[in-house]
Amino acid sequence: MTNNLTPLQIFLADDDEDDRIFFSEAIEDIRMKNKLTLFNNGKDLMDYLLDSDASLPDILFLDLNMPYKNGLECLKEIRADNRFKDVSIAIYSTSSSEEDIENTFIEGANIYIKKPNDFSELKKVIKGVFQMNWQFHISGLNKETFFFSI
């Protein structure tokens, strides 16, 4: 994704304030060099990304169920724009619906993560995502490795 000197650019789009705080605290607790940018909903995320001066994330954690513009709509827009071809997208949702998993896989997400309820589990999931071989997940998408669990 990036070298050890450059902070990892992480975006999280999630309408639930508690989930944003939980995620931020987990990222901080992991103590890795990063720059976390938070968005309250999909519309704010897309408004930012579509600005020509926007800096792009290395990885985007995208909640599915958001007001104004949901995660699936954002995913479709992002994958339809060639500027974002190198952005890794992790669906980060409370849903474990087969339909949601299938739809996001088809639309080009790199990985699907069911939100953990426990702080230590969340830290394990985040660490696992950052340690993953993203070249594999970007070039050889495969349904067996798409749903991520610890």
C-alpha positions in Angstrom: 0.0 0.0 0.0 2.5 2.5 1.1 6.1 2.6 2.5 6.9 2.9 6.2 7.7 6.6 6.0 4.4 7.7 4.5 1.4 7.7 6.7 -1.3 5.3 5.5 -4.3 7.3 4.2 -7.4 5.7 5.7 -11.0 6.9 5.0 -14.0 5.7 6.9 -17.5 6.6 5.7 -20.0 5.7 8.4 -23.2 7.5 9.6 -23.0 6.0 13.1 -21.0 8.4 15.4 -20.3 5.7 17.9 -18.9 3.4 15.2 -16.7 6.3 13.9 -15.4 6.9 17.4 -14.9 3.1 18.1 -13.0 2.8 14.8 -10.8 5.9 15.4 -9.9 4.7 18.9 -8.9 1.3 17.5 -6.7 2.9 14.8 -5.1 5.1 17.4 -4.5 2.1 19.7 -2.8 0.1 17.0 -0.1 2.9 16.8 0.6 2.7 13.1 1.5 5.7 11.1 -1.7 6.9 9.4 -4.0 9.7 8.6 -7.6 8.9 9.3 -10.3 10.9 7.6 -13.9 10.4 8.7 -17.1 11.0 6.7 -20.6 11.1 8.2 -22.3 9.7 5.1 -21.9 8.6 1.5 -22.8 11.9 0.0 -20.1 13.7 2.0 -17.6 11.1 0.9 -18.5 11.3 -2.8 -18.5 15.2 -2.7 -15.0 15.0 -1.3 -13.7 12.3 -3.7 -15.1 14.1 -6.8 -13.2 17.3 -6.0 -10.3 17.4 -8.4 -7.9 18.4 -5.5 -8.9 15.6 -3.2 -6.2 13.4 -1.8 -7.1 9.7 -2.3 -7.1 7.1 0.4 -4.9 4.0 0.4 -7.9 2.2 1.9 -11.5 3.2 2.2 -13.7 1.5 4.9 -17.3 1.9 3.6 -20.4 1.3 5.6 -23.4 0.0 3.6 -26.4 1.4 5.4 -26.0 5.2 5.3 -28.5 8.1 4.6 -28.3 10.3 1.5 -26.1 7.9 -0.4 -25.6 4.3 0.7 -22.3 2.3 0.6 -23.3 0.3 -2.5 -24.1 3.5 -4.4 -20.7 4.9 -3.4 -19.0 1.7 -4.4 -20.6 1.7 -7.9 -19.6 5.4 -8.4 -16.0 4.9 -7.2 -15.5 1.8 -9.4 -16.9 3.5 -12.4 -14.3 6.3 -12.2 -10.8 5.3 -13.4 -9.2 7.8 -11.0 -10.0 5.5 -8.1 -8.8 2.2 -9.7 -6.0 1.9 -7.1 -8.1 2.6 -4.0 -8.7 -0.5 -1.9 -12.2 -0.7 -0.6 -13.2 -2.6 2.5 -17.0 -2.9 3.0 -17.4 -2.4 6.8 -21.0 -3.2 7.8 -23.2 -4.8 10.5 -24.9 -6.8 7.7 -23.8 -10.3 7.0 -26.5 -10.8 4.4 -25.4 -13.0 1.5 -27.1 -10.6 -0.9 -25.0 -7.6 0.5 -21.8 -9.7 0.3 -22.6 -10.8 -3.2 -23.5 -7.4 -4.5 -20.4 -5.7 -3.1 -18.2 -8.4 -4.5 -19.7 -8.0 -7.9 -19.4 -4.2 -7.8 -15.7 -4.4 -7.1 -15.1 -4.1 -3.3 -11.8 -5.8 -2.3 -13.0 -7.2 1.0 -16.1 -7.5 3.2 -15.8 -7.0 7.0 -18.7 -7.6 9.4 -18.3 -4.9 12.1 -17.1 -6.5 15.4 -18.8 -5.5 18.6 -15.8 -6.0 20.8 -12.9 -3.4 20.8 -10.1 -6.0 20.8 -11.8 -7.9 17.9 -12.0 -4.6 16.0 -8.2 -4.0 16.5 -7.5 -7.6 15.3 -9.6 -7.0 12.2 -8.0 -3.7 11.4 -4.5 -5.1 11.9 -5.4 -8.1 9.7 -6.6 -5.8 7.0 -3.4 -3.7 7.1 -1.2 -6.8 7.0 -3.0 -8.4 4.1 -1.4 -8.8 0.7 -3.4 -6.2 -1.2 -1.8 -7.0 -4.5 -3.5 -10.4 -4.2 -6.8 -8.9 -3.2 -6.7 -6.3 -6.0 -5.6 -8.5 -8.9 -7.1 -11.9 -8.1 -10.5 -11.2 -6.5 -12.0 -14.5 -5.3 -15.1 -15.0 -3.3 -13.5 -17.4 -0.8 -11.2 -14.7 0.5 -13.6 -11.8 0.1 -15.4 -12.2 3.4 -12.8 -11.4 6.1 -13.0 -12.8 9.6 -10.6 -13.3 12.4 
